[in-house]
């Protein structure tokens, strides 16, 4: 039998499962060998390494950029380097095999680890639920790659889905239907059957996680089979299912499975209020089904420094990217000294500002009814409050506009919900330029003045620490979990499937209105920091269209999920990336620039697949023609 083989490195760090019910204990190991996987400790160690791996991707700023910048959510910001400008798809370079961040997703090291666990687990008496965990991760990695690259190898050198112990230098790619039907679907079906309702440790995968991922895989494969806009696939193959099902059947499977998840939630469910999904003090809540976890109590178990993040490895630093350089604002205090009124702190509203990514003006405008729909307030920092006393400054107030005195913990800068024509911006390029209006005793920026330099920051991903004082450790990577799967996804998966023709007890409108009703309920104004009991759910649900389109669903999904870090997958799956991200509006990168500029993107059909990483191409012992045939069409091989 001819084997599909691939260059494979053995996992570089093994970690053992603790007998403790709450944490995964990690112990570095230099490499895995076949003998290692014949011991229970080895199999369990490999399993825990799979959890460690998700921390190197999810929360990493460069993979976050790769899935967010260039979509209809975000563009590059004032301090962006080539990684972010290239990802923007707006004429500042093209994503290529060597300059993108797709290499992080080429995850065969960890697929091989999963293969080793699965192959040896029964022999060492591993529980069926732990085998299902390994299969979940194998399917998770393959599902990510098949969306990003198209068909990828199932045989790593020792047979299809078999553990390979020796590096090999050739590779053959399977087709998209083969990857789904031979690996992703059967692995996740076993997960739904064998995984427990409640994780064996905090953050472990569960039946609900497997249901979400399988429903999403059915949905994605259904779109691939239908291919409404004739987007090319690779390796080239017919859009037929080996099991004889059509797109309509898979849309219905996605719908049915999502409804099962809603009706059989186990310990999971929706939080009552939207902001509590992302509130740092409420992390690891019932809506957070699967996440890349971190801790503020141990650098060893956190995987990165607790005092200064270097921007690599397992640093959880995605939140730095969508935060502008707010500490550059200055004002004169009551002592006559010019001070920074808003200091960098590890408060969830602030954090470390890298100014690499910015929301587009269109994305911000998608949040309509900002005073009634709580999701804008639970997603962004739109009020920047003074905090100079945290740095030891004892000033009583700073000068604001119109002769006002702004005290401690009071608004210094506010991003307005609607344009106020009375707002005037200074043209002093030496200062952070903010607007002044006779209507406000604090500085303001209109929605049309949002720029690559100053914009509402990302509150939902902001830092949260309980073990610091003063300004805390704002330069450290976040110690919060990075959410990968949420319970609310069941509603979007079922609604999208319903738009595509699936049917059942809830329509697409019914499903979206569950989330819109939640969005209309308030108990607290997050940015204003005041209790606020209000219910606009009836108004928001009444405005939901009777017939839901894919465009409306994607708008609604942006309101719910902005900045979560998975938008590219949504647009590629629905084949709407080129249209929805075709242009965007934002002001320039200068401090005094508040003039909107429309930028166009030119997204081609071949770019719906990312290029195979150049390192993979270079390492294969194949001739130039074979390497060119291995690479996705449209991309160079060197």
N, C-alpha and C positions, 0 to 999 in steps of 0.2 A: 504493500500500500504506500502510495506517495504521501509523505508527511508535509504538513504546513509547519514551517519552523520559523523561529524568530530569535533575535538577539535577546538574551535574558540574563539579568544579573540577579544573584540570590539576595534575599532581603538583608539589609545592612544592620537592622536592629531588632532583636527579639525582646519581647516583654512578657512577663509571666502574669497569669491571672492570680489576683490575691484571693484568699479565702474570705476576706472581708466582703460584706454585702454592699459596700458603698463606693469603692474606688477600684480603678485598674492600676495595679502596681507595676512599674516598669523597671527592667534591668537590661542594660545594653548588651548586645551580643554581636560579634563581628560578622557572622554569616550563618546561613542555614545549610545543612547537609541532609541527604536522605536519612542518615541514621538519626539525626535530631528529631525528625518527624515520626520516628517509630516509638517515641516515648510520649507519655501523656503530657509531661511537662513541656516537651517540645511543641506538641500540637497546640496546647493551650497558649504557649508563648507566641507562636505564629498568629494565633487568633487575635491576641491583644495588639500585636504589631499592626493588624489591619485597622484597628481603631486609631492607633498613632498616626497612620498614614493620612487620614482625612484632615488632620491638623496641618499638614504641610501644604494642603490645597485650599481648604475652606477657611477663610480669614486671612489668607495670604493676599497682599494688595495687588500683586501682578496678575494672579489668576482672577481676582475680583474685577480688575480693570478689563481683562480680556472678555469677560462675560457681561459687562455693563457699559463701558465706554463704546461709543459707536452705535448704540441702540437708541431708541426714542426716549430713554431716561437721561442719558448723560453724555457730556463731551469732555474734552480736556480742559484743564484750568491753567491759571497763570504760571505755575511752577512745573508744569508737566515736562517730562523728558520724552524721548522718542518712543518708549513703550506705550505711552498714553496717546500721543499724537498719531502714531501709526494705527492704533486700535480704533481711532475715531473715524477712519475711512473717509477723510475729507481732504485728501490731497497732500498730506504730510508724510507720505510713504505708504507702502502696501505691506500687509501681513505676508510674510514669506516663511519658508521652512526654518530659517535661521534667526528671524528677528521677532517672532511672536512668542507668546507665553504658553503655547499649546503643549510644549514638552512636559510640563507638569502633569498633564492629563494622560500621557502615554504610560499607562500604569501596569505594565506586564510583570514587573518585579512583584507587585502585590497580588496580581492574579495568580502568579506561580506559587506564591505563599498560600493562597487560598486552595489551589490545587493540591498542594502538599498536605494541608490539613484534611481535606475531604478524602484524599486517597488513603490516608493512614488512620483516620479517626476511628473507624469501626474496629480496626485491629487492636487499638489501645483502649477500647471501651469508652470512647467519648460519647457523651449523651447526644441524642438525636437533635436536641435543640441547639447544641453548640455546633454541630455539623451544619445546621440550617443557618446559623450566623455566618459561617464561612461562605456558604452559598449566597447569602444576601450580599456580602461584600464583593464576591466575584461578579454577580449580576450588576451590582451598583457600578463597578468599574467598567464593565463592558457596556452598560447602558450609556454612561457618560461618553465613552469613546465612540460608540456607533453613531451617536448624535453629532459628535464633533468631526469625526474623520470618515464616516461611512463604514464599509466593511473592514473588519480587522481580523487577525489570525486567532483561531481557536486552538490550533496546534502549536505549541511552543518548542517542539523538538522531540517529544516522546509520545505523541499521539494526542488526539483531540481531547481537550480539557484534562490532560494528564500532567502530573508534576514532572518538570524537567530539571535535572541536576547539573547539566553541562551547558555552558554558553555555546550557541550555534550562530552561524553567520549567513544564513539564508532565511527567507520568509515568503509565505504565500498568504494573501489576504482572503478570508471568507467573504461571502456576500452579506448584505444587510439582513435578508430573511434568514440566512443560516445562523447568524449571531443571535437574532431574537429567538428563533424557534428551537435551537439546540442548546442554548445556554440561559438567556435572560428569563424567558417565560418559565421553563421548568425549575430553575433555581428559585425564583421568587414564589412560584406555586408551593414549593416545599417550605419556603419561609412562612407563608400564610398558614400552612397546615401545622408546622412543627414548632414555630417560635412561640414563646409564652406571651400572654396578654400584657404582663408586666415584666419589664426588663430584670434580668437576674442581678444586675448592678445598675447604679445610676448612669443613665446614658446608653445602656446596651440596647441593641436593636430588638424590636418586638414584632408581633403579628401586625399591629397597626402600621409600623414602618414598612413592612413588606407589602401590605395592601396598597399603601400610597404609591410605592415605587412600581408595583406591578400595574396598577391602574394607569399610571402615567406612561408606562412602557406600552400598554395596549393603545392608549390614545396617540402616542407618537408614531407607532407603527401603522396605525390606521391612516393617519395623514400621509405617511410615506407611501402606502399602497395607493391611496387616492391621487396624490401628486397633482393637485388642481392647477398649479402654475408651471408644470413641466420643469421642475428643478432637477438637474442631473444628479445621478448617484454614481458611486464608484466602490468597488469594481462594478462595471456595467452588468446589469442583469435585468430580467423582466420583473415587472412590479406584480408578481404573483406570489401567493402564500403557499409554502410547501404543504400545509395542512388543508388547503382548499377553501379557506375562508376569504371573504372580501373585506373591504374597508368598513362597510356598514356593520359587519359582525363584530369587528374589533372595537368600533366606537361603542357598540352596545355592551361589550364586555367591560370596557372602561367605566361606563355609566353604572352597570350593575355592581361592580366591585366597589366603586366609590360609595354607592348607597349602602352597601353592606358595612363599610367602614363607619359611615355616619350613624347607622342604626346599631352597631355593635362596637362602641367606642372603647370598651375596657376602661383603663384609668385616664384616657385622654378625652379631650373635648375642647370647645371654644371657651376662651376667657370671656367674662361678661363685658369687659370694656377693652377697646382696641389697644390703648396705650399700655395696658398691663401685659400684653404679649411680649413687649420689648423693655419693660421697666427693669432696670438692673437688679433692684432688690427683689424682684419676682422671677428671676431667671430659673430655668429648668421647670417651668410651669407645665400645666397639662396640655397646652397647645403646642409646645415644643416637643415634637415626636422623636427627632433624630438630630444630633448636633455634634460638632467638633468641640470637645470640652477642654476647659482650662481651669486653673485654680490660682487664687491669690496667696496661697499659704506655702507653696514649695516650688522653687525653680525647677527641681528635678522632675516633678510631676506636671508642672506647667508646660515644660518643653521649651521655655525661653526665659529671658531675664525678667525679673519683677521690678527692675529699676530703670533700665534703658533698653529699648528695643532697637535692634540693628537693622530691621527691615529684611528679614530672611528666615530661612528654616521654618520653624514652627511658630514664629511670631504671628500673633493675631492682630494685624495692623491695617486691615482694610478700612477701618473707620477713619484713619488719618487722611485718606485720599479725598473724601468729600467734606473736608473741613477747611475753610479758608483761613487766612492768616490774621485772625481777629486781634491777637495781642499787639499788632502794629498801631491800633487806634490810640490816640493820646488826647489828653485834656488837661486844663489848668485846675489844680486843686485849690482849696481854701488857703493853703499856705503859700500860694503863688508859684509852686513848682509844677512843671509839666510831668504828668505821670501816665502810666498805662492803666486805664480804668478797668479793663477786662484782662485779667492775667490768665496765662495758660495753667489749667488745673486738670485733675483727673475726675472732674465732675462730668456726668453723662452729657450735659449740654455742650461741653467744650472739648477737652482733649487735645491731642497733638495735631497741629495744622500742617499738612503737607501741600495743600492746594494743588493737587494733581488732577482732580476730577470735579466737574460742576454740573448741577442739574440744568437742563435746558429750560428756557422760558416756557416752552410748550408743555414740558413735563410738569412744571409748577402749576400751570394753568389747568391741567387735567384735574387737579384737586379743586373742583368747584364746591361751592357752599362751605368754604373753610370755617365759617362761624357755626355751622351745623353738623358737618361731617367731621368727626373727631380724628380722622386719619392723618390729616395734614399736621395737626398739633401733636400727634403721636408718632410722627416720622421725622420732622425737621426741628432744628433749633432756629426759630425765627425771631426770638427775643434774646439779645445779648445783654446780660445783667452785669453790673459793676461788682467787683470782688477784690479790690485792691488790698483790703485788710488781711486777706489770706496770705499775702506776701510780706506782712509785717508793717505796711504803711498805715499810719494812724490818721490820715486825712479824713475830714468829716464829710466833704462833698467835692464834686468837680463841677466846673461850669458847663452848662448845657446850652442849647439854643434859646433864643428869646429871653435871655437873662435868667434862665432857670438854674437851680442848683440840684444836681443829681446825687442822691445819697447812696450809701452802700446797699447792694442787692436790689437796686432799682434799674429799670430799663435804660440802657445807654444808646443802643441801636436797635431798631425794630424794622424788619422787612414787612412792608405793608401788604395787605391782602389784595387791594385794588389801587390802581394809579390815582394819586392825588395831584391835580395839575398845579397846585401851589408849591410843590416841592422844587427847590432849587439846589443844584450841586455846585460846590466850589470847584474851581479849576486849578487849585494848588496841588500840583503833582507830587510835592514833597510829603504830603500827608495822605493817610488813608482817607479817601474822599467819601463823605456821607452827605445825605440830603438834609436840608433845613426847611421847615414850613411853619408858618404862624399857628398851625393847628396842633402842633405837638411840642411838648417840653423835653423831648429826647430826639436823637437823630434818626433819620429814616431813609429807606431806599424803596422806590417804587418797584413793582413787578417788572416793568419795562426797563428798569435800571440794573437788574441783576446781570452780573458780568462774570468773566472768567476770574476776576480778582476778588469779588465779594458776592456772596450768595448764601441762602439758608443752608446751614450745615446739617449733617446727618445725626439726629438725636438717637434714633433707634439702635444704632451700633456703638454709641458713645461709651466711654469707659465707666466702670463702676468698681470702686474699691471700698472696703470697710476697714482696712488696716493701715491707713495713711492719715496724715494731718497736714495742716497748712495748705499748700498747693498740691500736696500729694506727690504722685509719681506720673505726671502727665506724659513723660517721654517713654514710659514703658509700654510694651504691647498690651493689648487688652487681655484681661484674665477672665472675660466672660465667654460663655459658649457661643459659637457661631452656628446659627440655626441652618440646617440643611433641609429638613422636612417638617412641615407644620400640619396640624389637623385641618386647618382651613382649606388646604389644598384639595381635600375631598370634594368640597363644594364647587371649586373651579373646574376640576377634572370632569365631574358629572355635568356641570353646566355647559362646558365646551363640547362634550360628547352629545348632549341634547341639541345644541345648535347644529351639530352635524347629523342629526336624525335619530339619535337614541331616544328611547321613551321609557317612562316609568312613572312612579308616584309623584315625582317632583319635576316641574318644568325648569328650563334654564332660568327663567325669571324668578321662580320660587327659590331656587338655590342661591342666586345672587342676592336676593332680598334678605336671606338669613344674615348675610354679612353686612348688607347695607343697613339693616335694622340695628345691628350691633354698633355700626359706625355712628348712628344717630344718638346713641345713649352716652351720656356724660355723667361722671361723678367728680371730675377734677379737670381744671384747665391746666394742662401740663406746662406750657411756657409761661403762663401768667401766675402759676403756682398758687391757685386759689381753688377751694372747694366749689363745685359747680354742678348741681343736680339739674339735668335737663334731658328731655327725650324728644328728638326730632325723627325718630324712626318711622313714624307714619308718613311724614312728609317726604323723606328720602325714598321709601319704598314705593310711594305713589308715583314718584317721578321716573321710576325704572320703566324703560320701554316695554310694551307688551310683547314685542318680538325682539329677541336679543340677537344682535349680529356679532361676528367675531371681533370687529373693531370695538364695539361697546364692551364686550367681555375683556378685551385687552386693556382698555382704558380703566375698567373696574379693577382689573388685576394690578395695574400700576398703582392705583390708589391704595390698594391693600398691601402690595409687596415692594413698593419702590425701595431701591437700595439693598434688597435682600441678596443680590448678586447672581441671579439666574435669568435675567431678562433675555439674553441672547438666545437661550434655548426656546423660550416662548415664541419669539419672532421667527426663528428658523423652523420650528415645528409647524407653525401655522402658515409658513411661506409668506409672511408679511413684512419681513425685515426691510427689503428694498423700498417698499412704499412708506411704511411708518417712520423709517429713519432717513428718508430721502433728503430732508433739510431740517434745520433747526435755527432758532434765534437765541442770541446771547450778545451782550456787550463785550467789548474787548478786554485785554489783559491789563491796561493801564489803570492807575489808581484814580485818575480823573475821567475814565471812560465810562459813560452811561448812555451811549448811543447804540440802540439795538442794531445788530448786523445779522443778516440771514446767510447761513453757510450751507452749501449743497454737498451731498455725498453721492457717490456713484457706486452702488453696490451691485456687483454682477452675479449671475446665477451660480457660477462656479465657486464663489466665495461663501456659499451656504455650507460648504465643507471647508474645514481648516486644513492647512498643509500638514503632511506627516513630518515630524521633527527632523531637522537636517542630521542630527546625531545618529538617528536610526538609519537614514539613507547612507551616510558615510561609512558606517560600521559593517554594512552587509557586503559579503564577498559575491558581488553580482556585477555584470558588465553595465556600461552606461545605459544601454537600451532597457535592460531589466530594471535598473533603478528608476529610470524615467517612467516605466510602466507601473512601478510600485507607487509612485507619488500621485497624489490627486491631480487631475487635469487642471491646467491653468497656472500651476506653480512650477518654478524652476527646481532642478535637482541639485544645484550647488549655488 
